[in-house]
Amino acid sequence: MAERRAEPRIEIGTSVVMTPLAAVATRLKASVVNVSRRGIRVHVGAQMKELPRAGEVYRVQSRDDLMLCEVRNSCRTATGADLGLHIVHWGAAGELNRLVQD
């Protein structure tokens, strides 16, 4: 089957902290599965009780990057959950941003 994605995904295993804007006191530790210019897929460990709904907004922060992201899809896995996020705004550009710009 031919690739239908408009942009290539870059696989990377960096850690991020996700904060839902609807509950800013909540912090979720996650790891990036892959990233593109407009999207990011993350894996959240077992601490997630409910899957987020499409349209929910999260602040996603790595060491150097700060992104505002909207949930596009989510699914449970054996070790937690995978979330597909659309990057709405890239506030601080660090390592992840440099990878997708090259």
Backbone torsions as a table, in degrees:
resi	resn	phi	psi	omega
1	MET	NA	134.4	-177.9
2	ALA	-73.8	146.7	177.4
3	GLU	-66.3	128.7	-178.7
4	ARG	-104.4	-3.4	-178.1
5	ARG	-71.9	142.0	-179.9
6	ALA	-75.9	-26.1	-177.6
7	GLU	-130.1	146.7	176.6
8	PRO	-71.0	148.3	175.8
9	ARG	-98.8	137.3	177.7
10	ILE	-107.4	119.7	179.9
11	GLU	-77.8	134.3	-178.7
12	ILE	-154.5	153.6	-177.5
13	GLY	-121.5	48.4	-178.8
14	THR	-91.3	154.3	-179.8
15	SER	-88.6	145.6	175.9
16	VAL	-137.4	161.6	172.1
17	VAL	-116.4	128.7	-178.8
18	MET	-110.0	135.9	178.6
19	THR	-126.5	116.7	177.0
20	PRO	-71.0	132.2	-178.4
21	LEU	-67.6	-20.8	178.1
22	ALA	-77.9	-15.3	-179.4
23	ALA	-148.0	75.2	-170.7
24	VAL	-66.2	-12.0	176.3
25	ALA	-80.3	-10.7	-179.0
26	THR	-88.9	134.0	176.2
27	ARG	-127.1	130.4	177.5
28	LEU	-118.4	128.1	175.3
29	LYS	-86.8	135.2	-177.7
30	ALA	-144.9	166.9	173.9
31	SER	-125.2	141.9	-179.2
32	VAL	-76.2	129.8	175.3
33	VAL	-88.8	-50.2	175.2
34	ASN	-156.1	164.6	-176.3
35	VAL	-144.4	148.0	172.6
36	SER	-135.7	-175.9	-179.4
37	ARG	-63.6	-32.8	-175.1
38	ARG	-116.1	0.5	-177.0
39	GLY	-150.3	161.8	179.3
40	ILE	-146.5	138.3	174.4
41	ARG	-112.7	129.0	-178.9
42	VAL	-124.3	154.6	173.6
43	HIS	-113.4	122.9	178.0
44	VAL	-104.6	133.9	180.0
45	GLY	-67.0	-171.0	-171.7
46	ALA	-66.9	-5.4	-176.7
47	GLN	-71.0	-7.8	-177.8
48	MET	-85.3	113.0	-177.7
49	LYS	-79.4	-40.7	179.0
50	GLU	-123.5	143.2	175.0
51	LEU	-73.0	139.4	176.6
52	PRO	-68.9	152.8	178.1
53	ARG	-89.4	154.0	175.6
54	ALA	-57.6	135.9	179.9
55	GLY	99.2	-18.4	177.4
56	GLU	-65.7	146.7	-174.7
57	VAL	-111.4	135.5	179.7
58	TYR	-127.5	147.0	167.1
59	ARG	-92.5	126.0	-179.3
60	VAL	-116.4	123.1	-173.0
61	GLN	-130.6	126.9	171.1
62	SER	-106.4	-165.7	180.0
63	ARG	-60.1	-44.1	-175.3
64	ASP	-114.7	-19.0	-174.5
65	ASP	-101.5	146.8	174.1
66	LEU	-137.9	119.3	-176.5
67	MET	-128.1	148.5	170.6
68	LEU	-105.6	121.0	-171.8
69	CYS	-129.1	149.0	177.3
70	GLU	-112.3	133.9	179.5
71	VAL	-68.4	127.7	175.2
72	ARG	-102.2	-40.5	178.5
73	ASN	-156.5	161.4	178.1
74	SER	-152.8	148.9	176.8
75	CYS	-151.7	145.4	176.7
76	ARG	-73.7	146.6	173.4
77	THR	-126.7	176.0	179.6
78	ALA	-63.6	-25.7	-176.0
79	THR	-114.2	12.7	-179.3
80	GLY	150.1	-121.5	-179.2
81	ALA	-151.4	147.5	173.1
82	ASP	-108.0	133.5	-179.7
83	LEU	-121.1	132.2	172.6
84	GLY	-98.7	120.1	-174.3
85	LEU	-119.8	139.3	173.3
86	HIS	-94.3	127.3	180.0
87	ILE	-80.2	111.1	-179.7
88	VAL	-81.9	-41.7	-178.0
89	HIS	-149.8	134.7	177.2
90	TRP	-105.9	97.1	-174.6
91	GLY	-71.5	-53.3	178.0
92	ALA	-119.1	126.6	-176.3
93	ALA	-100.0	120.4	179.4
94	GLY	-126.8	-137.9	-175.2
95	GLU	-59.5	-46.1	-178.4
96	LEU	-62.7	-42.6	179.6
97	ASN	-64.7	-40.5	179.2
98	ARG	-63.3	-37.2	179.4
99	LEU	-61.4	-42.4	-176.4
100	VAL	-82.2	-15.7	178.8
101	GLN	-84.2	-21.9	-177.9
102	ASP	-70.9	NA	NA
